[in-house]
Amino acid sequence: MHDLLLIAAYAAAGAAVAGLLGAFALRLLRNRSVALALAVVPAVSVAAMLAGTLSVAWAMFLSSHDLRVIILVCAMAAVVSLTVALLLGRRVVAGSRALTSATRALGDGAGFTPFTAPEGAPTAELAELGRELAATSAKLAASRERERALEASRRELVAWISHDLRTPLAGLRAMAEALEDGIAEDPMRYHAQIRAEVERLSAMVGDLFELSRIQAGALPLSPSRISVYDLVGDAIAGADPLAREHGVRLVGHGVEPVPVEVDGREMTRVLANLLVNAIHRTPADGTVAVAARREANSVVLSVTDGCGGIPPEDLSRVFDTGWRGTGARTPPAGAGLGLAIVRGIVEAHHGYAAVRNVPGGCRFDVVLPAAPN
C-alpha cells in the first residue's frame, strides 16, 4: 500500500508540472487562434502522462529499455492527439470565420447565413451562437421593415397635412382680406366660414397632438370600471346627428352589458372615430351597426359599415398614420389620423384593433381585456 501511494505521489507531481506549463502556454496563446489552444490541450495531456511516467520510472529505477518503450508509446500518442486536435481546430476556426463573415454582413444590412458547409457548425456552441444570431437578424430585418414603413407613413402624413393646411389657410386669408377691404357682400357668412375653418384646423392640430402623445407613450389614462353598454350608448348618441345628416341608420343591436376597465373619455373617442368614418363611407339609406360581445377573457366592440369593402392589399395599412388609400377612410377634411389614433388608444389599453371585409362593407373590431369579475 505504501508503494502505491508513493507511485501516485510521483505521478501527480510530474503531471502537475506539465499541467502548470500547459496553463502558462494557454495564457500566452489567449489572443491567438483557437486551433493552437486546441493543440495545447492534448499536448498537455500527453505531457502530463509522460512526466508522471518518467517520475515513477526514475523513482523505481526502471531499465533503459522499458523507459524507451514508454517514451515511444507516449510519443505516438502525442502525434495522433496533436493531429486530431489540429484537424478539429481547423474546423472550429473555419466555423468561427464563417460566423465572423456572416455577422459582418448582418451589420451591413444583409441576410444572415452563418454555415454553408454541408456538415454545418463544427460545435454545438457555434451552432447555438449561429441560431441566436439568425434570430437577431430576423428581428433586425423586421425592425428595419417597420422603420421603413413608419418613415413612409411620416412622409405621407407630412404631404397630406401640408395639402390640408394650404387650402383652408388660403381661404382664410382671402376671406380676411375681403373683410378688411370691405368688399364682402355678406360679412356674417364670412365670419361663420372663418369660424368653421378655424375649428377644423384646431381639431386637426388636436389630432396631431394626441397622436404624438400616443407614439411617445405619454398618453395619460385614468381607467375605471365601465359597462360596454354605456360606452356604446354614449358614442351612438354623439354620432346620431351626423348619421341623420347623411341619411344613414345607426343601430346598436347585440350590445352586451359587459364590464371593462378603460379610460372612458379615450375609449369614447375610439368609438366616435370609428362611427364617423363608417358614416362618411356609408351611402345614404345605408346602415352602420355597433355590437359588443364577450369572447373568453376579451371584450370585442364591432362597427360594421356599408362602404362596399376595402381592397385586400390595403387592409394591412388601414391603421397606418396618415394613410388614406384610394377611397379614404377618413372624412374629406381629415388628415388620415383617426384610425391611427384608434389603434394607439386601444394598444395603450393592452388591446388591439383589426379590420376585415364583410358582405357589403367592412367591420372594425376593437378587442379589449375583459374586467375581472
C-alpha positions in Angstrom: 0.0 0.0 0.0 2.8 2.4 0.8 4.4 1.7 -2.6 1.2 2.6 -4.4 0.8 5.8 -2.5 4.4 6.7 -3.4 3.9 5.9 -7.1 0.7 8.1 -7.0 2.6 11.0 -5.4 5.4 10.9 -8.0 2.9 10.6 -10.9 0.9 13.5 -9.5 4.0 15.7 -9.1 5.1 15.1 -12.7 1.6 15.6 -14.1 1.2 18.8 -12.1 4.4 20.3 -13.5 3.2 19.5 -17.1 -0.3 21.0 -16.2 1.2 24.2 -14.9 3.3 24.6 -18.0 0.2 23.9 -20.2 -1.8 26.6 -18.3 1.0 29.1 -18.8 1.1 28.2 -22.6 -2.6 28.7 -22.9 -2.3 32.1 -21.2 0.4 33.1 -23.7 -1.8 32.0 -26.6 -5.1 33.6 -25.3 -5.1 36.1 -28.2 -4.0 33.6 -30.9 -6.0 31.1 -33.0 -8.3 28.6 -31.2 -6.5 25.9 -33.2 -3.3 26.5 -31.2 -5.3 26.3 -28.0 -6.9 23.1 -29.0 -3.4 21.7 -29.9 -2.1 22.6 -26.4 -4.8 20.7 -24.6 -3.9 17.2 -25.9 -0.2 18.1 -25.7 -0.6 18.9 -22.0 -2.5 15.6 -21.5 0.3 13.5 -23.2 3.0 15.6 -21.4 1.3 15.1 -18.1 1.1 11.3 -18.6 4.8 11.2 -19.8 6.0 13.4 -16.9 4.2 11.2 -14.4 5.5 8.1 -16.0 9.1 9.4 -16.1 8.9 10.4 -12.5 7.7 7.0 -11.4 10.4 5.3 -13.7 13.1 7.4 -12.2 11.9 6.7 -8.6 11.6 2.9 -9.3 14.9 2.7 -11.3 13.3 1.1 -14.4 15.6 -0.3 -17.1 16.5 1.9 -20.0 14.7 -0.4 -22.4 11.4 -0.1 -20.5 11.9 3.7 -20.4 12.4 3.9 -24.1 9.3 1.8 -24.7 7.2 4.1 -22.5 8.6 7.2 -24.2 7.9 5.8 -27.7 4.3 5.0 -26.7 3.7 8.5 -25.4 5.3 10.0 -28.5 2.9 8.0 -30.8 0.0 9.1 -28.6 1.2 12.7 -28.8 1.4 12.6 -32.6 -2.1 11.1 -33.0 -3.6 13.5 -30.4 -2.0 16.6 -32.0 -3.1 15.6 -35.5 -6.7 15.1 -34.3 -6.6 18.4 -32.4 -5.3 20.3 -35.3 -8.0 18.9 -37.6 -10.7 19.8 -35.1 -9.1 23.2 -34.6 -9.2 23.9 -38.4 -12.9 23.1 -38.4 -13.6 25.3 -35.4 -11.6 28.2 -36.9 -13.4 27.8 -40.2 -16.8 27.9 -38.4 -15.6 30.9 -36.4 -14.6 32.7 -39.5 -17.9 31.9 -41.2 -19.7 33.4 -38.2 -17.5 36.5 -38.3 -18.2 37.0 -42.1 -21.9 36.4 -41.6 -22.0 38.8 -38.6 -20.2 41.5 -40.7 -22.8 41.0 -43.4 -25.5 41.3 -40.8 -24.1 44.7 -39.7 -24.2 45.8 -43.4 -27.9 45.0 -43.6 -27.6 41.7 -45.5 -29.2 38.4 -44.5 -27.6 36.1 -42.1 -26.3 32.7 -43.4 -23.6 31.5 -41.0 -22.8 28.0 -42.1 -22.8 27.0 -45.8 -20.9 23.7 -45.5 -23.0 20.5 -45.7 -21.9 19.4 -42.2 -23.0 22.7 -40.7 -21.5 24.1 -37.5 -18.4 22.3 -36.1 -19.5 22.5 -32.5 -22.8 22.7 -30.6 -21.8 26.1 -29.1 -21.1 27.6 -32.5 -24.4 26.2 -33.8 -26.3 27.8 -30.9 -24.5 31.1 -31.5 -25.5 30.9 -35.1 -29.1 30.3 -34.3 -29.1 33.2 -31.9 -27.5 35.5 -34.5 -30.0 34.3 -37.1 -32.9 35.1 -34.7 -31.3 38.5 -34.1 -31.0 39.0 -37.8 -34.7 38.3 -38.3 -35.7 40.7 -35.6 -33.4 43.4 -37.1 -34.9 42.8 -40.5 -38.4 43.2 -39.1 -37.4 46.3 -37.2 -35.9 47.8 -40.4 -39.1 47.0 -42.3 -41.2 48.7 -39.5 -38.8 51.7 -39.6 -39.2 52.0 -43.4 -43.0 51.7 -43.1 -43.0 54.3 -40.4 -40.8 56.6 -42.4 -43.0 56.2 -45.5 -46.1 56.9 -43.3 -44.5 60.0 -41.8 -43.7 61.3 -45.3 -47.2 60.6 -46.4 -48.6 62.3 -43.3 -46.5 65.4 -43.9 -47.6 65.6 -47.5 -51.3 65.3 -46.6 -51.0 67.8 -43.7 -49.3 70.3 -46.0 -52.1 69.8 -48.5 -54.9 70.0 -45.9 -53.4 73.1 -44.3 -52.7 75.0 -47.5 -56.3 75.1 -48.8 -58.0 76.4 -45.6 -55.3 78.8 -44.9 -55.6 80.3 -48.4 -59.3 80.5 -47.9 -58.9 82.2 -44.5 -56.5 84.7 -46.0 -58.9 85.5 -48.9 -61.9 86.0 -46.5 -59.9 88.1 -44.1 -58.6 90.3 -46.9 -62.2 90.7 -48.2 -63.5 91.7 -44.8 -60.5 94.0 -44.4 -61.1 95.7 -47.7 -64.9 95.9 -47.1 -65.8 94.1 -50.3 -67.5 91.1 -48.5 -71.2 91.1 -49.6 -72.3 89.1 -46.5 -69.8 89.6 -43.6 -71.7 87.4 -41.3 -71.4 84.4 -43.7 -67.6 85.1 -44.0 -67.4 85.2 -40.2 -69.2 81.8 -39.9 -67.0 80.3 -42.6 -63.8 81.6 -40.8 -65.0 80.1 -37.6 -65.7 76.7 -39.2 -62.3 76.6 -40.8 -60.6 77.6 -37.6 -62.4 74.9 -35.7 -61.5 72.3 -38.3 -57.8 73.4 -38.2 -58.0 73.3 -34.4 -59.3 69.7 -34.5 -56.5 68.7 -36.9 -53.9 70.2 -34.5 -55.6 68.4 -31.6 -55.4 65.1 -33.5 -51.7 65.6 -34.2 -51.0 66.4 -30.6 -52.9 63.3 -29.5 -51.1 61.1 -31.9 -47.7 62.5 -30.8 -48.5 61.6 -27.2 -49.6 58.1 -28.2 -46.4 57.5 -30.2 -44.3 58.8 -27.4 -46.0 56.5 -24.9 -47.1 59.5 -22.9 -50.9 59.2 -23.2 -52.4 59.7 -19.8 -55.0 57.1 -18.9 -57.5 57.1 -16.0 -59.1 53.6 -16.2 -62.3 52.9 -14.4 -64.8 50.1 -14.5 -67.4 50.9 -17.2 -70.1 48.9 -18.9 -69.6 48.5 -22.6 -73.4 49.2 -23.0 -72.9 52.7 -21.6 -69.8 53.3 -23.8 -71.7 52.3 -27.0 -74.8 54.3 -25.9 -72.8 57.5 -25.5 -71.0 57.0 -28.8 -74.2 56.4 -30.7 -75.8 59.4 -29.1 -72.9 61.6 -30.1 -72.8 60.3 -33.7 -76.5 60.2 -34.3 -76.8 63.8 -35.6 -74.1 63.2 -38.2 -75.8 60.0 -39.2 -79.2 61.7 -39.7 -77.5 64.4 -41.8 -76.1 61.8 -44.1 -79.2 59.7 -44.2 -77.5 56.7 -42.5 -79.2 54.5 -40.0 -77.2 54.0 -36.8 -78.1 50.8 -34.8 -76.7 49.3 -31.7 -78.3 45.8 -31.5 -76.5 43.0 -29.8 -74.6 45.1 -27.3 -74.0 43.0 -24.1 -73.5 44.9 -20.8 -70.0 43.6 -20.3 -67.7 45.5 -17.9 -64.3 46.8 -19.0 -61.6 48.8 -17.2 -60.8 51.6 -19.6 -60.4 55.4 -19.8 -64.0 56.3 -20.6 -63.0 59.6 -22.4 -60.4 58.0 -24.6 -62.5 54.9 -25.4 -65.4 57.1 -26.3 -63.1 58.9 -28.8 -62.2 55.5 -30.3 -65.8 54.6 -30.9 -66.5 58.1 -32.2 -63.7 58.0 -34.7 -64.9 54.6 -35.9 -68.5 55.7 -36.2 -67.6 59.0 -38.0 -65.5 57.0 -40.5 -68.3 54.5 -41.0 -71.0 57.2 -41.5 -68.9 59.1 -44.0 -68.1 56.0 -46.1 -71.7 54.5 -46.0 -74.1 55.7 -48.7 -77.4 57.3 -47.9 -80.1 54.8 -46.7 -77.2 52.5 -45.5 -76.7 51.1 -42.0 -73.9 51.4 -39.5 -74.2 48.7 -36.8 -72.4 48.7 -33.5 -72.1 45.4 -31.5 -70.3 44.3 -28.3 -69.8 40.8 -27.0 -67.6 38.9 -24.7 -65.2 36.2 -26.0 -63.2 34.2 -23.4 -61.2 36.9 -21.5 -61.8 39.6 -24.0 -64.5 42.1 -25.0 -65.0 42.7 -28.7 -66.5 46.0 -29.9 -67.5 46.0 -33.6 -68.5 48.7 -36.0 -69.8 47.5 -39.3 -70.5 49.9 -42.3 -71.7 49.7 -45.8 -68.7 51.1 -47.6 -68.6 48.2 -50.1 -65.3 46.8 -48.7 -61.6 47.7 -48.7 -59.2 46.3 -51.3 -57.4 43.3 -49.8 -54.0 44.9 -50.4 -55.0 47.9 -48.4 -56.3 46.1 -45.3 -52.9 45.9 -43.6 -52.4 49.7 -44.0 -55.7 51.0 -42.8 -54.4 51.9 -39.3 -51.2 53.5 -40.6 -50.5 57.1 -39.7 -51.5 59.5 -42.5 -52.6 56.7 -44.8 -55.8 57.3 -46.8 -55.8 54.9 -49.7 -57.8 55.4 -52.9 -61.0 55.7 -51.1 -60.1 57.4 -47.9 -61.3 56.0 -44.6 -61.3 59.5 -43.1 -63.7 62.3 -43.9 -62.6 64.6 -46.8 -61.4 67.2 -44.3 -59.4 64.7 -42.2 -55.7 64.1 -42.2 -55.6 60.3 -42.0 -55.1 60.3 -38.3 -58.4 59.0 -37.0 -57.7 55.3 -37.3 -54.1 55.7 -36.2 -55.4 57.3 -33.0 -57.9 54.4 -32.6 -55.1 51.9 -32.8 -52.8 53.8 -30.4 -55.5 54.3 -27.8 -56.6 50.6 -28.0 -53.0 49.4 -27.7 -52.4 51.7 -24.7 -55.3 49.7 -23.1 -53.4 46.4 -23.9 -55.8 45.6 -26.7 -55.7 45.6 -30.5 -57.7 46.9 -33.4 -58.4 44.9 -36.6 -60.5 45.3 -39.8 -61.9 42.8 -42.2 -64.3 42.8 -45.2 -67.8 41.6 -44.7 -70.7 41.4 -47.3 -71.5 44.9 -48.4 -68.8 46.7 -46.3 -66.2 46.1 -43.7 -66.1 45.6 -39.9 -63.7 47.2 -37.5 -63.1 45.2 -34.3 -61.7 46.6 -31.1 -60.6 43.9 -28.7 -60.0 44.8 -25.1 -59.2 42.7 -22.0 -62.4 42.0 -20.0 -62.6 43.4 -16.5 -62.2 40.8 -13.7 -65.4 39.7 -12.1 
